[in-house]
Each structure stands twice: as C-alpha cells, then as structure tokens.
C-alpha cells in the first residue's frame, strides 16, 4: 500500500504545544506518534509553514516548533519550479473569493499541496481550510487549472493511523 502524502499547515505543528485546547493537542500528538513517527504516512511542510513558525515572537515556542519539525523528520517542500504555478493558483483562490485577501498564506498552503499532488492538507483551521465547503470550492478551481487529483482538507484527528 502506498503511503499517504500529507501537507501540514502551521496550525498542526502549533497544536503540539497548545495546552489551551487539550483535545486538539492530544489528537495532534496521536497523529504525530501513530502516523508520522511510525512512517505510515509522509508528512510535509513548506517554506510558508516554516516562515510562519520563524515569525513566532516567543523565541522559546519558536525553538520548540522548529525542533518538532526536525524531530518528526517532516519533509520540506522547497521553493522550486512549482512556485510560479502555486502562486498563480493561490491568486485564483483569492480572486474567486474562496479566501479573503488577508488569507494569502492559507491560499499558498492549498496551492502548494495541490501542485505537489499531495493526498491531503491537514489543518485545525476550520474556517478557511479543514472545511468541506471550502474543499469543494478549492477543488473546482484546481480542476479549472488542470489539477485533477483531489486534495482532501482534514484535521489531524481524521488522519490518525489506527492499527487493526
């Protein structure tokens, strides 16, 4: 069986350390331990995710987040030949008003996961990303731009690998 290729937005890495949302934190920890650490799925972050982490003002938190990226051996989608396509796709999402102009980074998360043909984008952002209505709108634009592989938009809880 092929490994799932999962894109993690910044909210997923952040929730490793969110004590104020214990249910989400626990689900995130289970996802990382049962799905990522075991190698059941490949987990990816991008330069967008890393940039958001690096802009964290709390240096202790920033260091913990960057350590988690390394500790869980998250694969990094580098700035490469797909960047122009991703930027064009993100701009289309904004032009179609799937997201507002202030959500450019969220649009880039979706576009990068799409152009790299990942299986799912994981997020705790229900308003903009992990939302079935948004997922269908993003998919319509993706099809228009020739990206036929569906991109699921789910929470880490939905991606936890459970042994049978």
C-alpha positions in Angstrom: 0.0 0.0 0.0 1.2 3.5 -0.9 2.0 5.9 1.9 -0.3 8.9 2.2 1.5 12.2 1.5 0.1 14.8 3.9 0.7 18.5 3.9 0.7 20.1 7.4 -0.2 23.7 7.8 1.2 25.7 10.7 -1.8 25.1 13.0 -1.0 21.4 13.1 2.6 21.9 14.3 1.4 24.6 16.7 -1.1 22.3 18.3 1.7 20.0 19.6 2.1 22.7 22.3 -1.4 24.2 22.6 -2.3 23.5 26.3 -5.4 25.6 26.0 -7.0 23.1 23.6 -6.3 19.8 25.2 -8.5 17.7 22.9 -6.8 19.1 19.8 -3.4 18.8 21.3 -4.0 15.1 22.2 -5.2 14.4 18.7 -2.2 16.1 17.2 0.2 14.2 19.4 -1.5 10.9 18.4 -1.3 11.9 14.8 2.4 12.6 15.0 3.1 9.4 17.0 0.8 6.9 15.2 1.0 8.3 11.7 4.2 10.3 11.2 6.7 8.7 13.6 5.7 5.2 12.5 6.3 6.1 8.9 2.7 5.2 7.9 2.4 8.5 6.1 4.9 11.1 4.8 4.3 14.5 6.3 5.3 17.7 4.5 5.6 21.3 5.5 6.5 24.2 3.2 8.5 27.4 3.2 5.2 29.0 4.1 4.8 26.9 7.2 8.5 27.4 8.2 8.2 31.2 7.6 5.1 31.4 9.9 7.0 29.4 12.5 10.1 31.6 12.2 7.9 34.7 12.7 6.8 33.5 16.1 7.7 36.2 18.5 8.1 33.9 21.5 11.6 32.5 21.0 11.1 29.5 23.3 7.9 28.5 21.4 9.6 29.1 18.0 12.5 26.8 19.1 10.1 24.1 20.2 8.2 24.3 16.9 11.4 24.1 14.8 12.7 21.2 17.0 9.4 19.4 16.4 9.8 19.8 12.6 13.2 18.2 12.9 12.3 15.6 15.5 9.4 14.2 13.4 11.5 14.4 10.3 9.0 16.4 8.4 9.8 16.7 4.7 10.1 20.2 3.4 8.6 21.3 0.1 11.3 23.6 -1.2 11.0 26.6 -3.3 11.4 25.0 -6.7 10.0 25.0 -10.2 6.4 24.7 -8.9 6.4 28.0 -7.1 5.1 30.1 -10.1 2.2 27.6 -10.6 1.4 27.6 -6.8 1.4 31.4 -6.7 -0.9 31.6 -9.8 -3.3 29.0 -8.2 -3.3 30.9 -4.9 -4.1 34.1 -6.7 -7.0 32.4 -8.4 -8.4 31.2 -5.0 -8.2 34.8 -3.8 -9.8 36.2 -7.0 -12.7 33.7 -6.6 -13.1 34.9 -3.0 -12.7 31.4 -1.6 -10.4 33.2 0.9 -10.1 36.9 1.7 -7.0 38.9 0.7 -5.6 38.5 4.3 -5.5 34.7 3.9 -2.8 34.7 1.2 -0.7 32.2 3.2 -3.6 29.8 3.6 -4.2 30.0 -0.2 -0.5 29.2 -0.7 -0.7 26.2 1.6 -3.6 24.8 -0.5 -1.8 25.6 -3.8 1.5 24.0 -2.7 -0.3 20.8 -1.6 -2.2 20.8 -4.9 0.7 21.4 -7.3 2.8 18.8 -5.4 -0.1 16.3 -5.7 -0.3 15.5 -2.0 -3.2 13.5 -0.8 -4.5 15.8 2.0 -3.9 19.1 3.7 -4.2 18.9 7.4 -5.2 21.9 9.5 -7.0 22.9 12.6 -8.3 26.0 10.8 -12.0 25.1 10.3 -12.9 28.5 8.9 -10.5 28.6 6.0 -9.1 25.1 5.3 -10.5 22.0 7.1 -14.0 22.6 5.8 -15.9 20.5 3.3 -17.5 23.6 1.7 -14.1 25.3 1.2 -12.6 22.0 0.0 -15.2 21.8 -2.9 -14.5 25.4 -3.9 -10.8 24.8 -4.0 -11.3 21.6 -6.0 -13.4 23.5 -8.6 -10.6 26.0 -9.1 -8.0 23.2 -9.2 -9.9 21.4 -11.9 -10.2 24.6 -13.9 -6.4 24.9 -13.7 -5.9 21.2 -14.8 -5.2 19.7 -11.4 -7.4 16.6 -11.3 -6.0 14.8 -8.2 -8.5 15.6 -5.4 -6.9 17.3 -2.3 -8.7 16.3 0.9 -8.7 19.0 3.6 -9.0 17.4 7.0 -7.9 17.6 10.6 -5.0 15.6 12.1 -7.6 13.6 14.0 -9.0 12.3 10.8 -5.6 11.2 9.7 -4.5 9.2 12.7 -3.4 5.7 11.7 -5.0 3.1 13.9 -3.7 -0.5 13.9 -6.5 -3.1 13.2 
